[in-house]
Amino acid sequence: MDQEDRIALFLDYENLAIGARDHLGGMTFDLRPIADALAERGRVVVRRAYADWSYFDADRRLLTRSHVELIDIPQRMGASRKNAADIKMAVDALQLAFERDYISTFVFGTGDSDFTPLVHKLRELNKRVIGVGVEQSTSALLPPACDEFLYYDRLEGVEIRPARTRPGRTPAPAKPQETAPQPVEQEIELPVAAEEAPRDVDTLAVLVAQTVAGLQGSSGGAVTASTLKRTLLRKDPTFNEGDYGFRTFGELLRYLAERNVVELGEGPAKGDPEVSLPESGGPEAEFGLLGSVVADLSRNAGPVALSGLKNHLRRAKPDFSEKKLGYRSFLQFCKAAATAGVVDLRWDPETDDYLLTAVPSRSVGAPA
């Protein structure tokens, strides 16, 4: 029990409810998908929702059944109280951070960038911050500020319904009425298409390989799956392996291991394997490709310029990518090949470029 994260949940209910209504086909906001997602991350000990509840009378009963404390912020004074709920929510969160040391994680259900300074302050206080918001109504400034950000539309259990169409002011023939909703349905489908577009496993492989290489270089020790996942979330708080079609992070790692992007070994704890870059069949094969391409090009033209060389490698191997091997740039890859004795690499001030020549006297992996 003591090892569980204690979570405080704060809902900017108006922001979430209006975001769901306007961007998710007029659907009613449902707390259960958020509650289920947080149950996987710890124990929720505080649940508070802020709004002028006279506008959300039907929602009050549902939230009360979910043990949510409703904080009423009446809007009778008009624009002068526009940010009253935001201010009250921020004050309560900071008060809780100082008074309840056992609360380790704060979750804010909102897409409003006004909460960004609050997120930064809580992280200064060594609190983990998770954001939840409707993707289309979430400010671009908020997710990068959080330790993790969950898009409500992507949570398990959220079913986006087709948008309701308002009846026209004038009667229309039957066929136009049937076809009129089609553009609206296409607009509703757009977020799904946009969600599927980033599910590029090659892009994901590059991200994972670069991250593993960076962790190995900075720590000098073993990289566990849990450390890798936390680092990926720090790079992109919206990262979720489910967006790429994997049920768990372990399933994603096994997929990448089968494709020789990473290697998995026994870790310090069950279910938390060590992750490393392949030592065989990885860069050595690519170094050999580089050496053969440079040798072919230099037979007639002499030393080969670094500029444009990558295109020649891709003609020989269309799926070539130094980033899949953990290198941040093509120059870094070539420097590693030079260190391995596959090519000579030198800077030429006359051409203002690096020049490469092949080293035919030894092959990759051969003793010096």
Phi, psi and omega per residue, in radians:
M1 nan -0.720 -3.067
D2 -1.197 -0.340 -3.126
Q3 -1.467 -0.145 -3.118
E4 -1.321 2.517 3.002
D5 -1.281 2.325 3.024
R6 -1.631 2.257 -2.991
I7 -2.044 2.389 2.995
A8 -1.956 2.155 -3.089
L9 -1.856 2.172 3.106
F10 -2.118 2.177 -3.090
L11 -1.961 2.082 2.927
D12 -1.420 1.448 -2.842
Y13 -1.113 -0.663 -3.130
E14 -1.073 -0.738 3.134
N15 -1.078 -0.779 -3.117
L16 -1.223 -0.788 -3.072
A17 -1.137 -0.776 -3.140
I18 -1.217 -0.657 3.101
G19 -1.080 -0.748 3.113
A20 -1.153 -0.713 -3.118
R21 -1.160 -0.776 -3.026
D22 -1.403 -0.518 -2.994
H23 -2.043 -0.125 -3.116
L24 -2.110 0.711 3.037
G25 1.256 0.478 3.098
G26 1.331 0.282 -3.085
M27 -1.258 2.711 3.067
T28 -1.496 2.367 -3.128
F29 -1.100 2.356 -3.128
D30 -2.162 2.188 -3.091
L31 -1.312 -0.438 -2.981
R32 -0.992 -0.776 3.121
P33 -1.011 -0.639 3.098
I34 -1.191 -0.774 -3.141
A35 -1.054 -0.705 3.137
D36 -1.162 -0.709 3.137
A37 -1.142 -0.678 -3.131
L38 -1.289 -0.499 3.106
A39 -1.077 -0.469 3.103
E40 -1.371 -0.218 -3.052
R41 -1.914 -0.229 3.134
G42 2.819 -2.861 -3.081
R43 -1.854 2.049 -3.130
V44 -1.412 2.022 -3.088
V45 -1.886 -0.250 3.110
V46 -2.334 2.252 3.065
R47 -2.290 2.010 3.133
R48 -2.349 2.439 3.097
A49 -2.244 2.381 -3.015
Y50 -2.044 2.230 3.121
A51 -3.063 2.959 2.885
D52 -1.512 1.747 -2.952
W53 -1.254 -0.125 3.048
S54 -1.173 -0.351 3.115
Y55 -1.592 -0.188 -3.069
F56 -2.289 0.875 -3.045
D57 -1.081 -0.710 -3.109
A58 -1.193 -0.501 -3.095
D59 -1.346 -0.398 -3.033
R60 -1.049 -0.762 -3.094
R61 -1.147 -0.707 3.141
L62 -1.121 -0.724 -3.141
L63 -1.214 -0.665 3.127
T64 -1.088 -0.674 3.107
R65 -1.148 -0.430 3.106
S66 -1.586 0.212 3.076
H67 1.113 0.644 3.088
V68 -1.659 2.264 3.073
E69 -1.378 2.150 -3.088
L70 -1.639 2.080 3.105
I71 -1.764 1.971 -3.047
D72 -1.534 2.169 3.104
I73 -2.120 1.532 -3.106
P74 -1.074 2.549 -3.103
Q75 -1.918 0.466 -3.046
R76 -1.112 -0.405 -3.093
M77 -1.545 0.098 3.036
G78 1.318 -2.469 -2.982
A79 -1.100 -0.456 -3.101
S80 -1.141 -0.308 3.130
R81 -1.949 0.368 -3.089
K82 -0.998 -0.721 -3.081
N83 -1.776 0.268 -3.074
A84 -1.066 -0.748 -3.131
A85 -1.139 -0.707 3.133
D86 -1.092 -0.777 -3.113
I87 -1.143 -0.786 3.135
K88 -1.070 -0.730 3.139
M89 -1.112 -0.748 -3.141
A90 -1.143 -0.748 3.137
V91 -1.109 -0.779 -3.138
D92 -1.105 -0.689 -3.134
A93 -1.136 -0.771 3.133
L94 -1.157 -0.689 3.117
Q95 -1.078 -0.738 -3.141
L96 -1.163 -0.628 -3.135
A97 -1.087 -0.627 -3.128
F98 -1.476 -0.554 -3.049
E99 -1.586 -0.383 -3.086
R100 -2.133 1.495 -3.101
D101 -1.089 -0.465 -3.072
Y102 -1.288 -0.249 3.094
I103 -1.390 2.010 -3.056
S104 -1.768 -0.349 -3.040
T105 -2.307 2.308 3.070
F106 -1.986 2.288 -3.139
V107 -2.042 2.221 -3.134
F108 -2.050 2.053 3.071
G109 -1.564 1.636 -3.099
T110 -2.967 2.778 3.012
G111 -2.058 0.203 -3.030
D112 -1.447 2.179 -3.141
S113 -1.205 -0.216 3.104
D114 -1.080 -0.355 -3.129
F115 -1.512 -0.021 -3.114
T116 -1.039 -0.791 3.094
P117 -1.062 -0.621 3.097
L118 -1.117 -0.728 3.113
V119 -1.061 -0.791 3.127
H120 -1.070 -0.737 -3.116
K121 -1.139 -0.743 3.130
L122 -1.136 -0.632 3.100
R123 -1.204 -0.557 3.024
E124 -1.099 -0.526 3.127
L125 -1.502 0.241 3.093
N126 1.172 0.590 3.056
K127 -1.832 2.489 3.050
R128 -1.471 2.392 -3.082
V129 -2.161 2.215 3.082
I130 -2.047 2.302 3.087
G131 -1.831 2.626 3.061
V132 -2.374 2.222 -3.140
G133 -2.753 2.772 3.029
V134 -1.267 2.239 -2.959
E135 -0.985 -0.798 -3.058
Q136 -1.246 -0.316 -3.123
S137 -1.978 0.263 3.132
T138 -1.709 2.262 3.104
S139 -1.130 2.504 3.127
A140 -1.165 -0.287 -3.100
L141 -1.406 -0.439 -2.997
L142 -1.351 -0.866 -3.081
P143 -0.963 -0.767 -3.123
P144 -1.116 -0.371 -3.133
A145 -1.337 -0.388 -3.039
C146 -1.549 2.812 3.002
D147 -1.264 -0.570 3.113
E148 -2.666 2.490 3.114
F149 -2.306 2.220 -3.128
L150 -1.880 2.140 3.024
Y151 -1.399 2.164 -3.067
Y152 -0.996 -0.691 -3.094
D153 -1.070 -0.425 -3.055
R154 -1.686 -0.076 -3.097
L155 -1.218 2.569 3.080
E156 -1.064 2.263 3.116
G157 1.761 -0.149 3.097
V158 -1.586 2.014 3.142
E159 -1.934 1.987 -3.101
I160 -1.463 2.101 -3.124
R161 -1.617 2.722 3.060
P162 -1.026 2.522 -3.125
A163 -1.179 2.526 3.058
R164 -1.375 2.385 3.131
T165 -1.749 2.391 3.120
R166 -1.348 2.443 3.125
P167 -1.115 2.512 -3.128
G168 -1.256 2.788 -3.129
R169 -1.278 -0.489 -3.118
T170 -2.112 2.595 -3.141
P171 -1.072 2.617 3.133
A172 -2.361 2.674 3.119
P173 -1.050 2.826 -3.048
A174 -1.073 -0.784 -3.078
K175 -1.131 -0.821 3.085
P176 -1.014 -0.620 3.130
Q177 -1.134 -0.608 -3.135
E178 -1.271 -0.596 -3.092
T179 -1.550 -0.317 -3.089
A180 -1.035 -0.696 -3.110
P181 -1.226 -0.223 -3.032
Q182 -1.024 -0.803 3.103
P183 -1.026 -0.624 3.136
V184 -1.144 -0.736 3.119
E185 -1.094 -0.653 3.119
Q186 -1.141 -0.650 3.105
E187 -1.134 -0.659 3.125
I188 -1.190 -0.545 3.142
E189 -1.315 -0.352 -3.082
L190 -1.012 -0.779 3.104
P191 -1.021 -0.583 3.119
V192 -1.156 -0.782 3.118
A193 -1.098 -0.719 3.127
A194 -1.141 -0.553 3.126
E195 -1.238 -0.621 -3.101
E196 -1.328 -0.506 -3.073
A197 -1.004 -0.783 -3.124
P198 -1.242 -0.107 -3.107
R199 -1.343 1.037 -3.132
D200 -1.791 1.863 -3.054
V201 -1.152 -0.522 3.078
D202 -1.113 -0.741 3.083
T203 -1.110 -0.702 3.111
L204 -1.114 -0.719 3.126
A205 -1.057 -0.713 3.097
V206 -1.080 -0.810 -3.126
L207 -1.061 -0.784 -3.115
V208 -1.162 -0.788 -3.122
A209 -1.091 -0.756 3.113
Q210 -1.097 -0.702 -3.106
T211 -1.190 -0.747 3.102
V212 -1.091 -0.755 3.129
A213 -1.082 -0.740 3.130
G214 -1.134 -0.715 3.133
L215 -1.172 -0.704 3.115
Q216 -1.130 -0.656 -3.131
G217 -1.250 -0.615 -3.071
S218 -1.468 -0.651 -3.076
S219 -1.650 -0.526 -3.119
G220 1.291 0.030 -3.119
G221 -2.096 -2.920 -3.126
A222 -1.246 2.575 3.094
V223 -1.913 2.068 3.120
T224 -1.587 2.831 -3.136
A225 -1.072 -0.676 -3.139
S226 -1.153 -0.689 3.091
T227 -1.133 -0.724 3.121
L228 -1.084 -0.755 -3.131
K229 -1.118 -0.755 3.122
R230 -1.089 -0.678 -3.133
T231 -1.194 -0.692 3.088
L232 -1.080 -0.661 3.114
L233 -1.223 -0.556 3.075
R234 -1.207 -0.616 3.091
K235 -1.227 -0.725 -3.118
D236 -2.492 1.699 -3.099
P237 -1.050 -0.279 3.122
T238 -1.585 0.043 -3.102
F239 -1.069 2.342 3.096
N240 -2.658 2.104 -3.115
E241 -1.063 -0.403 3.097
G242 -1.108 -0.462 3.113
D243 -1.185 -0.315 3.131
Y244 -1.791 0.087 3.079
G245 1.641 0.244 -3.137
F246 -1.882 2.447 -3.106
R247 -1.328 -0.613 -3.126
T248 -2.384 2.865 3.098
F249 -1.186 -0.596 3.085
G250 -1.093 -0.676 3.099
E251 -1.122 -0.686 3.081
L252 -1.075 -0.795 -3.121
L253 -1.125 -0.680 3.113
R254 -1.122 -0.654 3.099
Y255 -1.088 -0.794 -3.131
L256 -1.200 -0.584 3.115
A257 -1.168 -0.660 3.116
E258 -1.112 -0.457 -3.138
R259 -1.747 0.264 3.029
N260 1.093 0.439 3.048
V261 -1.416 -0.701 3.089
V262 -2.360 2.916 2.997
E263 -2.086 2.483 -3.135
L264 -1.949 2.387 3.098
G265 -2.322 3.048 -3.136
E266 -1.185 2.246 -3.102
G267 -1.760 -3.093 -3.101
P268 -1.222 -0.337 -3.124
A269 -2.416 2.668 3.120
K270 -1.106 2.323 -3.128
G271 1.444 0.072 3.130
D272 -2.272 1.274 -3.049
P273 -1.235 2.813 3.003
E274 -1.391 2.488 -3.124
V275 -2.105 2.273 3.121
S276 -2.500 2.917 3.058
L277 -1.461 2.558 -3.098
P278 -1.054 2.393 3.105
E279 -1.605 -0.327 3.124
S280 -2.265 2.577 -3.141
G281 1.273 0.137 -3.109
G282 -1.848 -1.861 -3.070
P283 -1.132 -0.489 -3.121
E284 -1.027 -0.742 3.126
A285 -1.138 -0.678 3.133
E286 -1.239 -0.617 3.065
F287 -1.067 -0.727 3.119
G288 -1.087 -0.691 3.089
L289 -1.080 -0.779 3.128
L290 -1.058 -0.798 -3.118
G291 -1.067 -0.742 -3.119
S292 -1.206 -0.670 3.125
V293 -1.163 -0.771 3.119
V294 -1.101 -0.705 3.131
A295 -1.094 -0.753 3.140
D296 -1.125 -0.757 -3.098
L297 -1.227 -0.566 -3.028
S298 -1.479 -0.147 -3.128
R299 -1.050 -0.693 -3.090
N300 -1.847 -0.485 -3.012
A301 -1.894 -0.035 -3.122
G302 1.405 -2.749 -3.115
P303 -0.914 2.496 -3.045
V304 -1.768 2.297 3.117
A305 -1.292 2.534 3.116
L306 -1.097 -0.688 3.132
S307 -1.084 2.168 3.119
G308 1.555 -0.198 -3.098
L309 -1.157 -0.621 -3.106
K310 -1.078 -0.609 3.111
N311 -1.107 -0.640 3.107
H312 -1.157 -0.665 3.103
L313 -1.132 -0.653 -3.125
R314 -1.272 -0.446 3.032
R315 -1.184 -0.627 3.127
A316 -1.367 -0.579 -3.127
K317 -2.499 1.661 -3.002
P318 -0.999 -0.495 -3.098
D319 -1.642 0.264 -3.139
F320 -1.082 2.349 3.046
S321 -2.713 2.027 3.114
E322 -1.153 -0.428 -3.115
K323 -1.231 -0.491 3.062
K324 -1.145 -0.378 3.126
L325 -1.602 0.002 3.104
G326 1.692 0.050 3.128
Y327 -1.550 2.396 -3.075
R328 -1.380 -0.345 -3.127
S329 -2.624 2.850 3.101
F330 -1.181 -0.587 3.093
L331 -1.100 -0.746 3.126
Q332 -1.078 -0.698 3.081
F333 -1.075 -0.775 -3.130
C334 -1.161 -0.628 3.093
K335 -1.135 -0.663 3.094
A336 -1.146 -0.669 3.099
A337 -1.145 -0.639 3.094
A338 -1.172 -0.689 3.096
T339 -1.103 -0.615 3.116
A340 -1.346 -0.068 3.086
G341 1.432 0.322 -3.121
V342 -1.479 -0.653 -3.139
V343 -2.398 2.834 2.941
D344 -1.746 2.373 -3.109
L345 -2.253 2.158 3.123
R346 -2.514 2.677 3.117
W347 -1.511 2.304 3.140
D348 -2.006 1.892 -3.100
P349 -1.140 -0.453 -3.116
E350 -1.202 -0.729 3.128
T351 -1.606 -0.134 -3.119
D352 0.974 0.784 -3.095
D353 -2.765 2.857 3.015
Y354 -1.421 2.479 3.083
L355 -2.031 2.431 -3.115
L356 -2.098 2.455 2.989
T357 -2.304 2.574 -3.119
A358 -1.331 2.678 3.073
V359 -1.968 1.623 -3.027
P360 -1.300 -0.256 -3.011
S361 -1.278 -0.291 3.132
R362 -2.515 2.628 3.107
S363 -1.816 2.949 -3.100
V364 -1.116 2.270 3.069
G365 1.531 -0.134 3.130
A366 -1.339 2.606 3.140
P367 -1.216 2.616 -3.124
A368 -1.203 nan nan
